[in-house]
Amino acid sequence: MTWLDMDVVARALGRNLAAHVVLLNPDHPAHLTGDAWQPVTFTPERHLAYAWQWITMAVVVFLVWAGLSWKRFAKK
């Protein structure tokens, strides 16, 4: 998850939460790459463009399918 809204999670759990995130030390053996953690600097709204692309593609594919099906059934 790239964005955690602590207020929403706290309301969902019905508890008060600390506004902290625990990160694994890059020097720890369980850390796979050893790279330092980079903060996430974008919100979920960034992904709206991807959502619109997929929705548009799904609509176009449906319209192509419906058009081809309509022609095939209209001939019978």
Contact map, one row per residue, 1 for C-alpha under 8 A:
1111000000000000000000000000000000000000000000000000000000000000000000000000
1111000000000000000000000000000000000001001100000000000000000000000000000000
1111100000000000000000000000000000000001001100000000000000000000000000000000
1111110010000000000000000000000000000000000000000000000000000000000000000000
0011111110000000000000000000000000000000000000000000000000000000000000000000
0001111111000000101000000000000000000000000000000000000000000000000000000000
0000111111100000000000000000000000000000000000000000000000000000000000000000
0000111111110000000000000000000000000000000000000000000000000000000000000000
0001111111111000000000000000000000000000000000000000000000000000000000000000
0000011111111111100000000000000000000000000000000000000000000000000000000000
0000001111111110000000000000000000000000000000000000000000000000000000000000
0000000111111100000000000000000000000000000000000000000000000000000000000000
0000000011111110000000000000000000000000000000000000000000000000000000000000
0000000001111111000000000000000000000000000000000000000000000000000000000000
0000000001101111100000000000000000000000000000000000000000000000000000000000
0000000001000111110000000000000000000000000000000000000000000000000000000000
0000010001000011111000000000000000000000000000000000000000000000000000000000
0000000000000001111100000000000000000000000000000000000000000000000000000000
0000010000000000111110000000000000000000000000000000000000000000000000000000
0000000000000000011111000000000000000000000000000000000000000000000000000000
0000000000000000001111100000000000000000000000000000000000000000000000000000
0000000000000000000111110000000000000000000000000000000000000000000000000000
0000000000000000000011111000000000001000000000000000000000000000000000000000
0000000000000000000001111101001000000000000000000000000000000000000000000000
0000000000000000000000111111001000000000000000000000000000000000000000000000
0000000000000000000000011111001011111000000000000000000000000000000000000000
0000000000000000000000001111101001000000000000000000000000000000000000000000
0000000000000000000000011111111001000000000000000000000000000000000000000000
0000000000000000000000000011111100000000000000000000000000000000000000000000
0000000000000000000000000001111100000000000000000000000000000000000000000000
0000000000000000000000011111111111000000000000000000000000000000000000000000
0000000000000000000000000000111111000000000000000000000000000000000000000000
0000000000000000000000000100001111100000000000000000000000000000000000000000
0000000000000000000000000111001111110000000000000000000000000000000000000000
0000000000000000000000000100000011111000000000000000000000000000000000000000
0000000000000000000000000100000001111100000000000000000000000000000000000000
0000000000000000000000100100000000111110000000000000000000000000000000000000
0000000000000000000000000000000000011111000000000000000000000000000000000000
0000000000000000000000000000000000001111100000000000000000000000000000000000
0110000000000000000000000000000000000111110000000000000000000000000000000000
0000000000000000000000000000000000000011111000000000000000000000000000000000
0000000000000000000000000000000000000001111111000000000000000000000000000000
0110000000000000000000000000000000000000111111000000000000000000000000000000
0110000000000000000000000000000000000000011111110000000000000000000000000000
0000000000000000000000000000000000000000011111110000000000000000000000000000
0000000000000000000000000000000000000000011111111000000000000000000000000000
0000000000000000000000000000000000000000000111111110000000000000000000000000
0000000000000000000000000000000000000000000111111111000000000000000000000000
0000000000000000000000000000000000000000000001111111100000000000000000000000
0000000000000000000000000000000000000000000000111111110000000000000000000000
0000000000000000000000000000000000000000000000111111111000000000000000000000
0000000000000000000000000000000000000000000000011111111100000000000000000000
0000000000000000000000000000000000000000000000001111111110000000000000000000
0000000000000000000000000000000000000000000000000111111111000000000000000000
0000000000000000000000000000000000000000000000000011111111100000000000000000
0000000000000000000000000000000000000000000000000001111111110000000000000000
0000000000000000000000000000000000000000000000000000111111111000000000000000
0000000000000000000000000000000000000000000000000000011111111100000000000000
0000000000000000000000000000000000000000000000000000001111111110000000000000
0000000000000000000000000000000000000000000000000000000111111111000000000000
0000000000000000000000000000000000000000000000000000000011111111100000000000
0000000000000000000000000000000000000000000000000000000001111111110000000000
0000000000000000000000000000000000000000000000000000000000111111111000000000
0000000000000000000000000000000000000000000000000000000000011111111100000000
0000000000000000000000000000000000000000000000000000000000001111111110000000
0000000000000000000000000000000000000000000000000000000000000111111111000000
0000000000000000000000000000000000000000000000000000000000000011111111100000
0000000000000000000000000000000000000000000000000000000000000001111111110000
0000000000000000000000000000000000000000000000000000000000000000111111111000
0000000000000000000000000000000000000000000000000000000000000000011111111100
0000000000000000000000000000000000000000000000000000000000000000001111111110
0000000000000000000000000000000000000000000000000000000000000000000111111111
0000000000000000000000000000000000000000000000000000000000000000000011111111
0000000000000000000000000000000000000000000000000000000000000000000001111111
0000000000000000000000000000000000000000000000000000000000000000000000111111
0000000000000000000000000000000000000000000000000000000000000000000000011111
